[in-house]
C-alpha cells in the first residue's frame, strides 16, 4: 500500500519541515508501518556538500556479533577514502551508531568520489547534495524523527514515505526515498508496483547506472537521473515516465528547488493535493495534510496521467 | 411431518427472464414496508451536534448511533477533519450533516439517511449505498459511489477516476468533470455528469444510462451514444432542479450513453458446450 507525502513552501519561505513531514507521515502510518523515510531540503553553507551515509543495517546491529567493531572500521575507511580523494570534511555528526552526516568541500569529480566510497563493503551513500538530506530507517515517523533528531530541521520542501514492504525486504536499503545517484539533490518516493522493472533496470544498467536495492521504486529515481543527464528538464523527464514505465504508480520527486508529482494513466493510486499561494501539500490521504492544517481547506485529487511541478 | 410451504405458494416467483437479459424483475408493491424492524424512532425536529476533532473513527460512529437511539433526527458533526469511514452503515432515516471533509469510505453501506457534507470526500464515498441522499458541496475522490444500488449521490465539485464503477442502481450526479473509467462495468441506474469525462467512459457497461454535458475524452468498449428522448430531458430537468444544479449548455445539448450490448453473451454456448448439446 505505502503512504507518500510532500510539501513545499513557495517564494523562498522556510519552515520547520522536519516536524511538518514527521506529522504528515505519522498520520499515514496505517498505510505502511515497516519503515519511514524523509528527504528534507535545507540550506547548507555556500560551497558545502552534505553527505548522508550508513555502514550497517539496523537488523545487523541487533544480531551481528562483530558488527560494532566493523562499524568503526568501515567509518574509518570512509574517512580515509574521503581524505585520499581530497575532500575537505568540515563537520562530522553521528546520527546513529551506524548512520552519519558529514559536511565537506570538494572540487573534483563527485561521481568518482561516491563510487570510491561505495566500493567499501557495507557502505551505502544515502544522499549527497547542497540542500538534500535523506534519512530512512525502520519504524514509524516519530521513531525515526526522534532517532535522527529531525524536529526543528528548517528548509523549503520535503518528501516522505511510509513503507509497507511488498516487493522486497524490510531494511534500510529497500526503504524510500531513493536518491537519484549520482545527481545532487534529486530524490523520489513512490506508491505502487512497476511491472517492467527488470527490463528497464537491465537497460539502465547496461548504460552504467547502479542499483543499490531490488526495490522496483528505485527505477524511477534512476530513470529520472538518466533523463536529466541526457538534457531533459525535470517535468519533461517525468512526462516520459508516464509513457515508458508500466504498472501502477503515483510518485513524488524533489530537486534542490522543485517538487513534482506524477500519476499513472489508470489513476490507480491515490494522491490528494492542497495548494495555496504560499504552500503546496500532497499526500496519499487528506488526513496527512490535515495534520499540519487542522482548519477547513479545499483539496482535490489530480487526475490520471497528470504531471505537476512546483518551485520553492 | 407438517405441511411445507414452498416459495411458489407464497408468490415469490413472479420474476422471469425476458429476452437476452439477466435482469430480474419483481413487483415490489407500494404497501410493503421496507424499514428495518430494529431501526430507531427519530424526530427530525430533535437536533444535536458534537465536535469530532478529538474523537476516533469508532467513537464518532458510535456517537451518531447513540444520538439516534435517543431520538435525535438531525445530527451535525463538526470538524470531521478528513477521517476515514465516517457515517457508515446507517440504516435509518436521519438528517446528518458533516461540517467539513471526509476521508476514504465515507457514508458507505447506508440505507435511508439524508447526508450533507460541506467539505470534500475521499475515495469510495457512499460505496454500496442502498437508499437516501448524499450531497457533497466540494470535490470527491476516485471510486465515487462504487456499486451503489439506490438513492441520490450528488457531488457539486469534480470527482476522480472510476466514478460509479459497478453501479447497480440509483443516481450519481457530478457537477464538474470526472476521471478515467467512469461507469466501468455499470449495470443499472443513471449517472449525470455536468462537466467533462475522462478516458474510457462507460467501459464494458452492461446496462444503465450515462448523461454527459461536457466533452468526452474517449468512450470505453461497448459504450454507445443514443438519442436523448423527451422522457430523458424531463428526468434530467427534475433531478437537476431538485439539487439546484444546471447543465452548462442546457439539457438539450447533453449526450446520452448506454451499453451497445455487443458483449452480452449470456445465452451463447461455448464451442465445447455446443458439441455436448448437439
Interface residues (C-beta under 8 A of the other chain):
Chain A: X265 X266 X267 X270 X272 X285 X286 X287 X289 X290 X294 X296 X298 X299 X300 X301 X303 X304
Chain B: X53 X79 X81 X82 X83 X84 X100 X101 X103 X104 X119 X120 X122 X123 X138 X139 X141 X142 X157 X158 X160 X161 X162 X179 X180 X181 X198 X199
